[in-house]
Amino acid sequence: AKAAAGRETIWVDHVAIAASLGMSLAGTRLLLQWVSEAGRAFYVLEMMHALPLAVGLWLFGTASLMASCTTTRSFKLGFVDAGLTRGPFYCTVGALIFATFLFREKVKHDLADELCWICGLVCFIVGVLKIAQHALFCKP
């Protein structure tokens, strides 16, 4: 489908929707885990790390989801919607999510952690596909 004043939507954009949902899921997982572990030793130090990471993942996941679902360039968060910078964005966030949930210390890995690192891997793959799409077809 092609929008009059926008960009084409292709299958990579549909996979990017799943990656964006994974970003939001990872941010929500970190936030819920932080809330459930209140009162432990070193809680304030962990909060200073987990809270900005969780909010950032959630916000960028939501912004990326909105950019993936629209075909117009009216969205104002440029690097999430632009062609050249969108691939490295997904690669960077995917690597961050993958590493955060795969190499966690002091936490027993459960199904939610495994789902989050799989989402990070999908996000990284979407980034590689976006870079390849831009390099091969010069499409945004």
PyMOL CGO cylinders between C-alpha atoms (Angstrom):
from pymol import cmd
from pymol.cgo import CYLINDER

trace = [
    CYLINDER, 0.00, 0.00, 0.00, 1.29, 3.43, -0.86, 0.3, 1, 1, 1, 1, 1, 1,
    CYLINDER, 1.29, 3.43, -0.86, 0.29, 6.65, 0.82, 0.3, 1, 1, 1, 1, 1, 1,
    CYLINDER, 0.29, 6.65, 0.82, 0.05, 9.85, -1.15, 0.3, 1, 1, 1, 1, 1, 1,
    CYLINDER, 0.05, 9.85, -1.15, 2.36, 11.94, 1.03, 0.3, 1, 1, 1, 1, 1, 1,
    CYLINDER, 2.36, 11.94, 1.03, 4.30, 9.22, 2.79, 0.3, 1, 1, 1, 1, 1, 1,
    CYLINDER, 4.30, 9.22, 2.79, 6.28, 6.09, 2.34, 0.3, 1, 1, 1, 1, 1, 1,
    CYLINDER, 6.28, 6.09, 2.34, 5.50, 2.56, 1.27, 0.3, 1, 1, 1, 1, 1, 1,
    CYLINDER, 5.50, 2.56, 1.27, 4.58, -0.03, 3.83, 0.3, 1, 1, 1, 1, 1, 1,
    CYLINDER, 4.58, -0.03, 3.83, 6.34, -3.32, 3.20, 0.3, 1, 1, 1, 1, 1, 1,
    CYLINDER, 6.34, -3.32, 3.20, 6.64, -6.58, 5.10, 0.3, 1, 1, 1, 1, 1, 1,
    CYLINDER, 6.64, -6.58, 5.10, 9.63, -5.32, 7.12, 0.3, 1, 1, 1, 1, 1, 1,
    CYLINDER, 9.63, -5.32, 7.12, 7.36, -2.68, 8.62, 0.3, 1, 1, 1, 1, 1, 1,
    CYLINDER, 7.36, -2.68, 8.62, 5.02, -5.42, 9.79, 0.3, 1, 1, 1, 1, 1, 1,
    CYLINDER, 5.02, -5.42, 9.79, 7.90, -7.21, 11.50, 0.3, 1, 1, 1, 1, 1, 1,
    CYLINDER, 7.90, -7.21, 11.50, 8.97, -3.84, 12.95, 0.3, 1, 1, 1, 1, 1, 1,
    CYLINDER, 8.97, -3.84, 12.95, 5.58, -3.67, 14.66, 0.3, 1, 1, 1, 1, 1, 1,
    CYLINDER, 5.58, -3.67, 14.66, 6.43, -6.91, 16.50, 0.3, 1, 1, 1, 1, 1, 1,
    CYLINDER, 6.43, -6.91, 16.50, 9.86, -5.52, 17.41, 0.3, 1, 1, 1, 1, 1, 1,
    CYLINDER, 9.86, -5.52, 17.41, 8.27, -2.32, 18.72, 0.3, 1, 1, 1, 1, 1, 1,
    CYLINDER, 8.27, -2.32, 18.72, 5.85, -4.31, 20.84, 0.3, 1, 1, 1, 1, 1, 1,
    CYLINDER, 5.85, -4.31, 20.84, 8.86, -6.22, 22.15, 0.3, 1, 1, 1, 1, 1, 1,
    CYLINDER, 8.86, -6.22, 22.15, 10.53, -2.95, 23.20, 0.3, 1, 1, 1, 1, 1, 1,
    CYLINDER, 10.53, -2.95, 23.20, 7.42, -1.92, 25.10, 0.3, 1, 1, 1, 1, 1, 1,
    CYLINDER, 7.42, -1.92, 25.10, 7.16, -5.40, 26.65, 0.3, 1, 1, 1, 1, 1, 1,
    CYLINDER, 7.16, -5.40, 26.65, 10.78, -5.29, 27.82, 0.3, 1, 1, 1, 1, 1, 1,
    CYLINDER, 10.78, -5.29, 27.82, 10.29, -1.85, 29.36, 0.3, 1, 1, 1, 1, 1, 1,
    CYLINDER, 10.29, -1.85, 29.36, 7.14, -3.00, 31.12, 0.3, 1, 1, 1, 1, 1, 1,
    CYLINDER, 7.14, -3.00, 31.12, 8.90, -6.13, 32.39, 0.3, 1, 1, 1, 1, 1, 1,
    CYLINDER, 8.90, -6.13, 32.39, 11.74, -4.08, 33.87, 0.3, 1, 1, 1, 1, 1, 1,
    CYLINDER, 11.74, -4.08, 33.87, 9.32, -1.64, 35.46, 0.3, 1, 1, 1, 1, 1, 1,
    CYLINDER, 9.32, -1.64, 35.46, 7.14, -4.36, 37.00, 0.3, 1, 1, 1, 1, 1, 1,
    CYLINDER, 7.14, -4.36, 37.00, 10.16, -6.22, 38.32, 0.3, 1, 1, 1, 1, 1, 1,
    CYLINDER, 10.16, -6.22, 38.32, 11.51, -3.01, 39.85, 0.3, 1, 1, 1, 1, 1, 1,
    CYLINDER, 11.51, -3.01, 39.85, 8.17, -2.34, 41.57, 0.3, 1, 1, 1, 1, 1, 1,
    CYLINDER, 8.17, -2.34, 41.57, 7.87, -5.92, 42.89, 0.3, 1, 1, 1, 1, 1, 1,
    CYLINDER, 7.87, -5.92, 42.89, 11.34, -5.87, 44.47, 0.3, 1, 1, 1, 1, 1, 1,
    CYLINDER, 11.34, -5.87, 44.47, 10.88, -2.70, 46.53, 0.3, 1, 1, 1, 1, 1, 1,
    CYLINDER, 10.88, -2.70, 46.53, 12.53, -2.73, 49.94, 0.3, 1, 1, 1, 1, 1, 1,
    CYLINDER, 12.53, -2.73, 49.94, 15.63, -4.75, 49.11, 0.3, 1, 1, 1, 1, 1, 1,
    CYLINDER, 15.63, -4.75, 49.11, 19.18, -3.65, 49.82, 0.3, 1, 1, 1, 1, 1, 1,
    CYLINDER, 19.18, -3.65, 49.82, 20.66, -1.44, 47.08, 0.3, 1, 1, 1, 1, 1, 1,
    CYLINDER, 20.66, -1.44, 47.08, 17.12, -0.72, 45.91, 0.3, 1, 1, 1, 1, 1, 1,
    CYLINDER, 17.12, -0.72, 45.91, 17.82, 2.97, 45.18, 0.3, 1, 1, 1, 1, 1, 1,
    CYLINDER, 17.82, 2.97, 45.18, 20.88, 2.16, 43.07, 0.3, 1, 1, 1, 1, 1, 1,
    CYLINDER, 20.88, 2.16, 43.07, 18.97, -0.44, 41.08, 0.3, 1, 1, 1, 1, 1, 1,
    CYLINDER, 18.97, -0.44, 41.08, 16.10, 2.03, 40.66, 0.3, 1, 1, 1, 1, 1, 1,
    CYLINDER, 16.10, 2.03, 40.66, 18.49, 4.62, 39.24, 0.3, 1, 1, 1, 1, 1, 1,
    CYLINDER, 18.49, 4.62, 39.24, 19.46, 2.08, 36.57, 0.3, 1, 1, 1, 1, 1, 1,
    CYLINDER, 19.46, 2.08, 36.57, 16.20, 0.25, 35.90, 0.3, 1, 1, 1, 1, 1, 1,
    CYLINDER, 16.20, 0.25, 35.90, 13.70, 3.11, 35.92, 0.3, 1, 1, 1, 1, 1, 1,
    CYLINDER, 13.70, 3.11, 35.92, 15.25, 5.22, 33.11, 0.3, 1, 1, 1, 1, 1, 1,
    CYLINDER, 15.25, 5.22, 33.11, 15.93, 2.08, 31.09, 0.3, 1, 1, 1, 1, 1, 1,
    CYLINDER, 15.93, 2.08, 31.09, 12.36, 0.83, 31.51, 0.3, 1, 1, 1, 1, 1, 1,
    CYLINDER, 12.36, 0.83, 31.51, 10.77, 4.20, 30.71, 0.3, 1, 1, 1, 1, 1, 1,
    CYLINDER, 10.77, 4.20, 30.71, 13.10, 4.73, 27.75, 0.3, 1, 1, 1, 1, 1, 1,
    CYLINDER, 13.10, 4.73, 27.75, 12.34, 1.30, 26.29, 0.3, 1, 1, 1, 1, 1, 1,
    CYLINDER, 12.34, 1.30, 26.29, 8.64, 1.83, 26.76, 0.3, 1, 1, 1, 1, 1, 1,
    CYLINDER, 8.64, 1.83, 26.76, 8.63, 5.31, 25.21, 0.3, 1, 1, 1, 1, 1, 1,
    CYLINDER, 8.63, 5.31, 25.21, 10.82, 4.38, 22.25, 0.3, 1, 1, 1, 1, 1, 1,
    CYLINDER, 10.82, 4.38, 22.25, 8.84, 1.18, 21.74, 0.3, 1, 1, 1, 1, 1, 1,
    CYLINDER, 8.84, 1.18, 21.74, 5.61, 3.15, 21.65, 0.3, 1, 1, 1, 1, 1, 1,
    CYLINDER, 5.61, 3.15, 21.65, 7.06, 5.79, 19.31, 0.3, 1, 1, 1, 1, 1, 1,
    CYLINDER, 7.06, 5.79, 19.31, 8.48, 3.09, 17.05, 0.3, 1, 1, 1, 1, 1, 1,
    CYLINDER, 8.48, 3.09, 17.05, 5.12, 1.30, 17.04, 0.3, 1, 1, 1, 1, 1, 1,
    CYLINDER, 5.12, 1.30, 17.04, 3.34, 4.48, 15.95, 0.3, 1, 1, 1, 1, 1, 1,
    CYLINDER, 3.34, 4.48, 15.95, 5.95, 5.06, 13.23, 0.3, 1, 1, 1, 1, 1, 1,
    CYLINDER, 5.95, 5.06, 13.23, 5.61, 1.48, 11.99, 0.3, 1, 1, 1, 1, 1, 1,
    CYLINDER, 5.61, 1.48, 11.99, 1.82, 1.65, 11.85, 0.3, 1, 1, 1, 1, 1, 1,
    CYLINDER, 1.82, 1.65, 11.85, 1.63, 4.86, 9.82, 0.3, 1, 1, 1, 1, 1, 1,
    CYLINDER, 1.63, 4.86, 9.82, 2.56, 5.49, 6.22, 0.3, 1, 1, 1, 1, 1, 1,
    CYLINDER, 2.56, 5.49, 6.22, 2.84, 9.26, 6.47, 0.3, 1, 1, 1, 1, 1, 1,
    CYLINDER, 2.84, 9.26, 6.47, 5.87, 11.13, 7.71, 0.3, 1, 1, 1, 1, 1, 1,
    CYLINDER, 5.87, 11.13, 7.71, 3.85, 13.36, 9.99, 0.3, 1, 1, 1, 1, 1, 1,
    CYLINDER, 3.85, 13.36, 9.99, 5.36, 11.70, 13.03, 0.3, 1, 1, 1, 1, 1, 1,
    CYLINDER, 5.36, 11.70, 13.03, 7.82, 14.06, 14.71, 0.3, 1, 1, 1, 1, 1, 1,
    CYLINDER, 7.82, 14.06, 14.71, 10.42, 11.67, 16.21, 0.3, 1, 1, 1, 1, 1, 1,
    CYLINDER, 10.42, 11.67, 16.21, 12.64, 11.69, 13.14, 0.3, 1, 1, 1, 1, 1, 1,
    CYLINDER, 12.64, 11.69, 13.14, 15.19, 8.94, 13.73, 0.3, 1, 1, 1, 1, 1, 1,
    CYLINDER, 15.19, 8.94, 13.73, 12.45, 6.39, 14.44, 0.3, 1, 1, 1, 1, 1, 1,
    CYLINDER, 12.45, 6.39, 14.44, 10.64, 7.17, 11.19, 0.3, 1, 1, 1, 1, 1, 1,
    CYLINDER, 10.64, 7.17, 11.19, 13.56, 8.07, 8.90, 0.3, 1, 1, 1, 1, 1, 1,
    CYLINDER, 13.56, 8.07, 8.90, 14.95, 5.40, 6.60, 0.3, 1, 1, 1, 1, 1, 1,
    CYLINDER, 14.95, 5.40, 6.60, 18.68, 5.56, 7.23, 0.3, 1, 1, 1, 1, 1, 1,
    CYLINDER, 18.68, 5.56, 7.23, 18.61, 5.91, 11.01, 0.3, 1, 1, 1, 1, 1, 1,
    CYLINDER, 18.61, 5.91, 11.01, 15.79, 3.47, 11.67, 0.3, 1, 1, 1, 1, 1, 1,
    CYLINDER, 15.79, 3.47, 11.67, 17.93, 0.37, 11.09, 0.3, 1, 1, 1, 1, 1, 1,
    CYLINDER, 17.93, 0.37, 11.09, 20.73, 1.30, 13.52, 0.3, 1, 1, 1, 1, 1, 1,
    CYLINDER, 20.73, 1.30, 13.52, 18.06, 2.31, 16.06, 0.3, 1, 1, 1, 1, 1, 1,
    CYLINDER, 18.06, 2.31, 16.06, 16.50, -1.16, 15.96, 0.3, 1, 1, 1, 1, 1, 1,
    CYLINDER, 16.50, -1.16, 15.96, 19.95, -2.82, 16.08, 0.3, 1, 1, 1, 1, 1, 1,
    CYLINDER, 19.95, -2.82, 16.08, 21.05, -0.77, 19.09, 0.3, 1, 1, 1, 1, 1, 1,
    CYLINDER, 21.05, -0.77, 19.09, 17.84, -1.24, 21.07, 0.3, 1, 1, 1, 1, 1, 1,
    CYLINDER, 17.84, -1.24, 21.07, 17.68, -4.93, 20.14, 0.3, 1, 1, 1, 1, 1, 1,
    CYLINDER, 17.68, -4.93, 20.14, 21.23, -5.51, 21.38, 0.3, 1, 1, 1, 1, 1, 1,
    CYLINDER, 21.23, -5.51, 21.38, 20.44, -3.61, 24.59, 0.3, 1, 1, 1, 1, 1, 1,
    CYLINDER, 20.44, -3.61, 24.59, 17.31, -5.67, 25.28, 0.3, 1, 1, 1, 1, 1, 1,
    CYLINDER, 17.31, -5.67, 25.28, 19.03, -8.94, 24.37, 0.3, 1, 1, 1, 1, 1, 1,
    CYLINDER, 19.03, -8.94, 24.37, 21.99, -8.27, 26.66, 0.3, 1, 1, 1, 1, 1, 1,
    CYLINDER, 21.99, -8.27, 26.66, 19.84, -6.90, 29.50, 0.3, 1, 1, 1, 1, 1, 1,
    CYLINDER, 19.84, -6.90, 29.50, 17.65, -9.97, 29.72, 0.3, 1, 1, 1, 1, 1, 1,
    CYLINDER, 17.65, -9.97, 29.72, 20.17, -12.65, 28.78, 0.3, 1, 1, 1, 1, 1, 1,
    CYLINDER, 20.17, -12.65, 28.78, 22.97, -11.71, 31.19, 0.3, 1, 1, 1, 1, 1, 1,
    CYLINDER, 22.97, -11.71, 31.19, 20.98, -10.77, 34.28, 0.3, 1, 1, 1, 1, 1, 1,
    CYLINDER, 20.98, -10.77, 34.28, 22.60, -11.61, 37.58, 0.3, 1, 1, 1, 1, 1, 1,
    CYLINDER, 22.60, -11.61, 37.58, 20.78, -12.45, 40.82, 0.3, 1, 1, 1, 1, 1, 1,
    CYLINDER, 20.78, -12.45, 40.82, 17.57, -13.11, 38.90, 0.3, 1, 1, 1, 1, 1, 1,
    CYLINDER, 17.57, -13.11, 38.90, 16.14, -16.50, 38.11, 0.3, 1, 1, 1, 1, 1, 1,
    CYLINDER, 16.14, -16.50, 38.11, 15.32, -16.53, 34.42, 0.3, 1, 1, 1, 1, 1, 1,
    CYLINDER, 15.32, -16.53, 34.42, 11.69, -17.22, 33.71, 0.3, 1, 1, 1, 1, 1, 1,
    CYLINDER, 11.69, -17.22, 33.71, 9.48, -17.31, 30.65, 0.3, 1, 1, 1, 1, 1, 1,
    CYLINDER, 9.48, -17.31, 30.65, 9.03, -13.51, 30.64, 0.3, 1, 1, 1, 1, 1, 1,
    CYLINDER, 9.03, -13.51, 30.64, 12.81, -12.95, 30.58, 0.3, 1, 1, 1, 1, 1, 1,
    CYLINDER, 12.81, -12.95, 30.58, 13.21, -15.44, 27.74, 0.3, 1, 1, 1, 1, 1, 1,
    CYLINDER, 13.21, -15.44, 27.74, 10.39, -13.77, 25.81, 0.3, 1, 1, 1, 1, 1, 1,
    CYLINDER, 10.39, -13.77, 25.81, 12.05, -10.38, 26.30, 0.3, 1, 1, 1, 1, 1, 1,
    CYLINDER, 12.05, -10.38, 26.30, 15.43, -11.53, 25.00, 0.3, 1, 1, 1, 1, 1, 1,
    CYLINDER, 15.43, -11.53, 25.00, 13.73, -13.17, 22.03, 0.3, 1, 1, 1, 1, 1, 1,
    CYLINDER, 13.73, -13.17, 22.03, 12.04, -9.81, 21.38, 0.3, 1, 1, 1, 1, 1, 1,
    CYLINDER, 12.04, -9.81, 21.38, 15.48, -8.18, 21.57, 0.3, 1, 1, 1, 1, 1, 1,
    CYLINDER, 15.48, -8.18, 21.57, 16.80, -10.63, 19.01, 0.3, 1, 1, 1, 1, 1, 1,
    CYLINDER, 16.80, -10.63, 19.01, 13.83, -9.94, 16.71, 0.3, 1, 1, 1, 1, 1, 1,
    CYLINDER, 13.83, -9.94, 16.71, 14.42, -6.21, 17.15, 0.3, 1, 1, 1, 1, 1, 1,
    CYLINDER, 14.42, -6.21, 17.15, 18.08, -6.61, 16.16, 0.3, 1, 1, 1, 1, 1, 1,
    CYLINDER, 18.08, -6.61, 16.16, 17.12, -8.66, 13.09, 0.3, 1, 1, 1, 1, 1, 1,
    CYLINDER, 17.12, -8.66, 13.09, 14.60, -5.96, 12.08, 0.3, 1, 1, 1, 1, 1, 1,
    CYLINDER, 14.60, -5.96, 12.08, 17.43, -3.43, 12.31, 0.3, 1, 1, 1, 1, 1, 1,
    CYLINDER, 17.43, -3.43, 12.31, 19.61, -5.50, 10.01, 0.3, 1, 1, 1, 1, 1, 1,
    CYLINDER, 19.61, -5.50, 10.01, 16.69, -5.87, 7.57, 0.3, 1, 1, 1, 1, 1, 1,
    CYLINDER, 16.69, -5.87, 7.57, 16.03, -2.12, 7.67, 0.3, 1, 1, 1, 1, 1, 1,
    CYLINDER, 16.03, -2.12, 7.67, 19.70, -1.39, 6.94, 0.3, 1, 1, 1, 1, 1, 1,
    CYLINDER, 19.70, -1.39, 6.94, 19.67, -3.90, 4.08, 0.3, 1, 1, 1, 1, 1, 1,
    CYLINDER, 19.67, -3.90, 4.08, 16.40, -2.47, 2.75, 0.3, 1, 1, 1, 1, 1, 1,
    CYLINDER, 16.40, -2.47, 2.75, 17.87, 1.02, 2.70, 0.3, 1, 1, 1, 1, 1, 1,
    CYLINDER, 17.87, 1.02, 2.70, 21.18, -0.11, 1.21, 0.3, 1, 1, 1, 1, 1, 1,
    CYLINDER, 21.18, -0.11, 1.21, 19.71, -2.33, -1.49, 0.3, 1, 1, 1, 1, 1, 1,
    CYLINDER, 19.71, -2.33, -1.49, 16.60, -0.45, -2.48, 0.3, 1, 1, 1, 1, 1, 1,
    CYLINDER, 16.60, -0.45, -2.48, 17.30, 3.09, -1.20, 0.3, 1, 1, 1, 1, 1, 1,
    CYLINDER, 17.30, 3.09, -1.20, 13.79, 3.18, 0.24, 0.3, 1, 1, 1, 1, 1, 1,
    CYLINDER, 13.79, 3.18, 0.24, 13.08, 4.87, 3.59, 0.3, 1, 1, 1, 1, 1, 1,
]
cmd.load_cgo(trace, "trace")
